[in-house]
Amino acid sequence: MSLPVFLAEGEPLEPGALVALAGAEGRHAAGAKRLRVGEALELVDGRGRRARCRVEALDGKQGLTALVEDAVDEPAPSPRVTLVQALPKHERSELAVDLATQAGVGEIVPWQAERCVARWSGPKAKKGREKWLATAREAAKQSRRSWLPGVAEPLSTGELQDRVAEAAGRGAAVFLLHEDADAPLTRAAGEPRGEAWFLVGPEGGIGEDEAAGLIEAGARPVRLGREVVRTAAAGVVAISALRALWDAW
């Protein structure tokens, strides 16, 4: 049976070190998971280090102290995939982040596309990004990832065009998921690269001028198949397909 995984950012996960797991992670380990002295667990730092540990002491249900028995540094997911996700409706927003994280995404970029029903502005933008970060953290632990995906600040379409041009300029494969595209991803993927981007539009679709600007910046329009995939699921489908095509699995 797999060991439970907890996040210990900034902790020295070196063999022989004692690590205090407090806060939400500590309460989850000692309270919800009911770990006891002597039981094994894994700690990850979100930057690729994974440590096998053993519970040395408990602080009631508030946390625990773990002894690091051994640790390894795992390589970052390859290819590094950036998912540009147009803001979905509230009930699908965190779902898109959760699924993409499980699929191995490296960074998620919120996109305020023209036809987005959801709007992030002012304090709402900060709150929305924090929710996505929290969702990514929980999904990463659930899928036993040692690398946490990043969540960028939300971008307008103009800002996204600049980011796409930068990515394409350094050799990244940038794919614009579009139901009317002529090329399927299976044909457009080409030879494996170290970096890939997927641009996922909102429920109402990507506007014609919006799509044209992104294509001019370096994105290639592709389709996933005959079926139209909902915006919350498009990312996980695309990332999974690409990792299979590029033999990342």
C-alpha positions as CSV (number, residue, x, y, z in Angstrom):
1,M,0.0,0.0,0.0
2,S,1.3,3.5,-0.9
3,L,2.5,5.7,1.9
4,P,0.6,8.9,2.7
5,V,2.3,12.0,1.2
6,F,2.5,15.4,2.9
7,L,4.0,18.7,1.8
8,A,6.9,20.1,3.8
9,E,8.1,23.1,1.8
10,G,11.3,24.7,3.0
11,E,12.2,21.9,5.3
12,P,15.6,20.2,5.2
13,L,14.6,16.8,3.9
14,E,18.0,15.2,4.6
15,P,18.5,11.7,6.1
16,G,18.7,12.0,9.9
17,A,16.8,15.3,10.0
18,L,13.9,15.8,12.3
19,V,11.0,17.6,10.5
20,A,8.1,19.3,12.4
21,L,4.9,19.0,10.4
22,A,2.5,21.6,11.7
23,G,-0.3,23.8,10.4
24,A,-2.8,22.3,8.0
25,E,-0.5,19.5,6.9
26,G,0.3,18.5,10.5
27,R,-3.4,18.5,11.5
28,H,-4.2,16.4,8.4
29,A,-1.4,13.9,9.3
30,A,-2.1,13.6,13.0
31,G,-5.8,14.3,13.0
32,A,-7.5,13.1,9.8
33,K,-5.0,10.4,8.9
34,R,-4.4,9.4,12.5
35,L,-0.8,8.6,12.0
36,R,0.9,7.1,15.1
37,V,4.5,7.0,16.4
38,G,6.5,4.5,14.4
39,E,4.4,4.7,11.3
40,A,5.9,5.6,7.9
41,L,5.0,8.5,5.6
42,E,6.5,10.4,2.8
43,L,7.3,14.1,2.8
44,V,7.9,16.2,-0.4
45,D,9.2,19.7,-0.8
46,G,7.4,20.6,-4.0
47,R,10.7,21.0,-5.8
48,G,11.4,17.3,-6.6
49,R,12.7,16.0,-3.2
50,R,10.9,13.0,-1.8
51,A,11.8,11.7,1.7
52,R,10.7,8.5,3.4
53,C,10.1,9.3,7.1
54,R,8.9,7.7,10.3
55,V,6.8,9.4,13.0
56,E,8.9,10.2,16.0
57,A,6.4,12.2,18.1
58,L,2.9,13.6,18.1
59,D,1.5,16.9,19.1
60,G,-2.0,15.7,19.9
61,K,-4.0,16.2,16.7
62,Q,-2.1,19.4,15.8
63,G,0.9,17.9,14.2
64,L,3.9,15.6,14.4
65,T,7.6,15.3,14.2
66,A,9.1,12.9,11.6
67,L,12.6,11.5,11.2
68,V,13.9,11.4,7.6
69,E,15.3,8.0,6.9
70,D,16.2,8.5,3.3
71,A,15.6,11.0,0.5
72,V,15.8,11.1,-3.3
73,D,15.7,14.0,-5.9
74,E,13.2,13.2,-8.7
75,P,13.5,14.9,-12.1
76,A,10.8,17.4,-13.1
77,P,8.1,16.1,-15.3
78,S,9.2,16.1,-19.0
79,P,8.1,17.5,-21.2
80,R,7.3,20.6,-19.2
81,V,3.7,21.5,-20.0
82,T,2.1,24.8,-19.5
83,L,-1.7,24.9,-19.6
84,V,-3.3,28.2,-20.4
85,Q,-6.8,27.9,-19.1
86,A,-9.5,30.3,-20.0
87,L,-11.5,31.0,-16.8
88,P,-14.3,28.4,-16.6
89,K,-17.5,28.9,-14.7
90,H,-17.2,28.5,-11.0
91,E,-18.3,24.9,-10.7
92,R,-15.6,23.8,-13.3
93,S,-12.8,26.1,-12.3
94,E,-11.0,24.0,-9.7
95,L,-11.9,20.8,-11.7
96,A,-9.7,22.0,-14.6
97,V,-6.8,22.6,-12.2
98,D,-7.2,19.4,-10.4
99,L,-7.3,17.2,-13.5
100,A,-4.3,19.0,-15.2
101,T,-2.2,18.6,-12.0
102,Q,-3.0,14.9,-12.0
103,A,-1.8,14.7,-15.6
104,G,1.6,16.2,-14.8
105,V,1.2,19.9,-15.8
106,G,4.2,22.1,-14.9
107,E,2.4,25.5,-14.8
108,I,-1.2,26.7,-15.1
109,V,-1.9,30.2,-16.5
110,P,-5.3,31.7,-15.9
111,W,-6.5,33.4,-19.1
112,Q,-9.2,36.2,-19.1
113,A,-10.4,35.4,-22.6
114,E,-12.9,37.7,-24.3
115,R,-15.8,35.2,-24.0
116,C,-15.2,34.1,-20.5
117,V,-18.3,34.2,-18.4
118,A,-16.2,34.3,-15.2
119,R,-14.4,37.5,-14.7
120,W,-11.3,38.0,-12.4
121,S,-10.6,41.6,-11.4
122,G,-9.2,43.3,-8.3
123,P,-9.5,41.2,-5.1
124,K,-11.3,38.5,-7.0
125,A,-8.2,37.8,-9.1
126,K,-6.1,37.3,-6.0
127,K,-8.8,35.1,-4.4
128,G,-9.2,33.1,-7.6
129,R,-5.5,32.4,-8.0
130,E,-5.2,31.4,-4.3
131,K,-8.0,28.8,-4.9
132,W,-6.2,27.4,-7.9
133,L,-3.0,27.2,-5.9
134,A,-4.7,25.3,-3.1
135,T,-6.4,23.0,-5.6
136,A,-3.1,22.3,-7.3
137,R,-1.4,21.5,-4.0
138,E,-4.0,19.0,-2.9
139,A,-4.2,17.3,-6.3
140,A,-0.4,17.1,-6.4
141,K,-0.4,15.3,-3.0
142,Q,-3.2,13.0,-4.0
143,S,-1.3,12.0,-7.2
144,R,1.9,11.6,-5.2
145,R,3.8,14.3,-7.1
146,S,7.1,15.6,-5.6
147,W,6.9,18.7,-7.9
148,L,4.2,21.3,-7.4
149,P,2.8,23.0,-10.5
150,G,3.0,26.8,-10.5
151,V,-0.1,29.0,-11.0
152,A,0.7,32.3,-12.8
153,E,-1.0,35.6,-12.5
154,P,-4.0,35.9,-14.8
155,L,-3.3,37.2,-18.3
156,S,-5.3,39.2,-20.8
157,T,-5.3,38.1,-24.4
158,G,-2.7,40.7,-25.3
159,E,-0.4,39.6,-22.5
160,L,-0.9,36.0,-23.5
161,Q,0.1,36.8,-27.1
162,D,3.4,38.1,-25.8
163,R,3.9,35.0,-23.7
164,V,3.1,32.7,-26.6
165,A,5.6,34.6,-28.8
166,E,8.3,34.1,-26.1
167,A,7.6,30.4,-25.8
168,A,7.5,29.8,-29.5
169,G,10.7,31.8,-29.9
170,R,12.6,29.5,-27.6
171,G,11.4,26.4,-29.4
172,A,8.4,25.3,-27.3
173,A,5.5,23.6,-29.1
174,V,2.4,25.8,-28.6
175,F,-0.9,24.3,-29.4
176,L,-4.2,26.2,-29.6
177,L,-7.1,23.7,-29.0
178,H,-9.8,24.6,-31.5
179,E,-12.7,22.5,-32.7
180,D,-12.4,23.9,-36.3
181,A,-8.7,23.2,-36.6
182,D,-7.7,21.0,-39.6
183,A,-4.8,19.2,-37.9
184,P,-5.3,16.7,-35.2
185,L,-2.9,16.7,-32.3
186,T,-1.6,13.3,-33.3
187,R,-0.3,14.7,-36.6
188,A,0.7,18.1,-35.2
189,A,2.7,16.9,-32.2
190,G,5.8,16.1,-34.2
191,E,9.0,15.1,-32.6
192,P,9.3,15.3,-28.8
193,R,10.4,18.7,-27.3
194,G,11.3,19.8,-23.8
195,E,8.4,22.2,-23.5
196,A,4.8,22.4,-24.7
197,W,1.9,24.8,-24.2
198,F,-1.8,24.1,-24.6
199,L,-4.2,27.1,-24.9
200,V,-7.7,26.1,-23.8
201,G,-10.6,28.5,-24.6
202,P,-13.7,29.3,-22.6
203,E,-17.2,27.7,-22.8
204,G,-18.2,30.2,-25.5
205,G,-15.2,29.4,-27.6
206,I,-12.3,31.5,-28.7
207,G,-13.2,34.7,-30.7
208,E,-11.9,34.8,-34.4
209,D,-9.7,37.9,-33.8
210,E,-8.5,36.4,-30.6
211,A,-7.5,33.1,-32.3
212,A,-5.9,34.9,-35.2
213,G,-3.7,37.0,-32.8
214,L,-2.5,33.9,-31.0
215,I,-1.8,32.0,-34.2
216,E,0.2,35.0,-35.4
217,A,2.2,34.9,-32.2
218,G,3.2,31.3,-32.8
219,A,0.4,29.0,-31.7
220,R,-0.7,26.2,-33.9
221,P,-4.4,25.3,-34.0
222,V,-5.1,21.6,-33.3
223,R,-8.1,19.5,-32.5
224,L,-8.3,16.6,-30.1
225,G,-10.9,14.6,-32.1
226,R,-14.4,14.7,-33.5
227,E,-15.8,15.2,-30.0
228,V,-15.9,18.7,-28.5
229,V,-14.3,18.4,-25.0
230,R,-15.5,20.7,-22.2
231,T,-13.1,23.4,-21.2
232,A,-12.5,21.9,-17.8
233,A,-11.5,18.5,-19.3
234,A,-9.6,19.7,-22.4
235,G,-6.4,20.2,-20.5
236,V,-6.1,16.8,-19.0
237,V,-7.1,15.1,-22.3
238,A,-4.5,17.1,-24.3
239,I,-1.7,16.7,-21.8
240,S,-2.3,12.9,-21.5
241,A,-2.4,12.5,-25.3
242,L,0.8,14.5,-25.7
243,R,2.7,12.5,-23.0
244,A,1.6,9.3,-24.7
245,L,2.6,10.6,-28.2
246,W,6.0,11.8,-26.9
247,D,6.6,8.6,-25.0
248,A,6.8,10.5,-21.7
249,W,5.0,7.5,-20.0
